[in-house]
């Protein structure tokens, strides 16, 4: 069905654009981008392994045997936790040097 293929493509592009926009707004570090992309790729690889081995399955897989929104969620979570971690580290560092 051509309409389904168009919707699938639009969802993938929308998810990728939103993920990159979130990285740009909240992180903007090359290391954050590299960690986010590599973590997402590792998750996809592990998920594919589990699906291939029969340990897991998705009801309606539409992107590498998983739901199309999961890679965007993983990437966004990595960026969010990285930003929170840097802020907590900076807060602790600045307050530990006050007398």
N, C-alpha and C positions, 0 to 999 in steps of 0.2 A: 504494500500500500504506500503510495507516494506521499500521502498526507502524514502518515505516521513517521516516515523517514525525515520529513521536514521538521516535524515537532521534536523528534529526537535530536536532530542537529541543533535546533534552536535552544533546547535545554542545555546541551553540552556547551555551546558558545556562551550562553547566559551564565552558567555556573563558573566557567573559566574567567569571564570578565569580572564577575562579582568577587571571585577569589583574588585576582590580581588587584582589583580596586581596594579590597580590604587590606591587602599587603601594603599598597601605596599609601593609604590613609593612616594606618596604625604602625607600620614598621619601617619601611623604606631602607632596610639594610640588605646587602647582598647575602650575608650569612643567613638572615631570616628567610629569604627567598630560597636559598639552596637547601636549608633544613626542611622547609615546608614542602618543596617539590620532592626531595628525596624521601621524606617520611611518607608522603602520599604514594610514591611509587613502591616503597616497601610494603605498605598496607595492601595495595592492589595485588602485589605479587603473592603475599601470604594468603590473602583472600582467595585468589585464583587457585593456589595450591590446595586449600581446604575444600573448595568446590570440586576441583578435579579429583581429589581423593574420596569425595563423598561424605566428608565430615560436615559440610554446610551447603546450603542452597538458598537461593533467593526466589521469591514467588514470581517476580517479573523482572529478570535481569535484562538490562538494556545497554550495558557498557562493560566490556571485559568480564562478563558473567556476574556483574554486581549492578546495583541500582546506580543510576547516573549521578545522583546527588551526593553519594558517599565520598568520592574523592574531594569534592569542594568542602564538605564538612570536615574532613581530616585536615586539609590544608588550612582552613580557617581556624581550627582548634590549635594547630601548631603555632600559627601566627599569634593568636590570642594569648596562649600560655607563655610564649617567648616574650611578648611585650610585658605581660604581668610580671614575669620573672626578672626582667631587666629593671622594671620600675621598683620592685621590692629590693633588689640588690642595690640600686642607686640610693634608695631611701635609707637602707641600713648603713651603707657606706657613709653618707653625709651625716647621719645622726650618731655614728660611732666615733666621729672625730670632734664632736662638740665637747667642750669642758664645762 
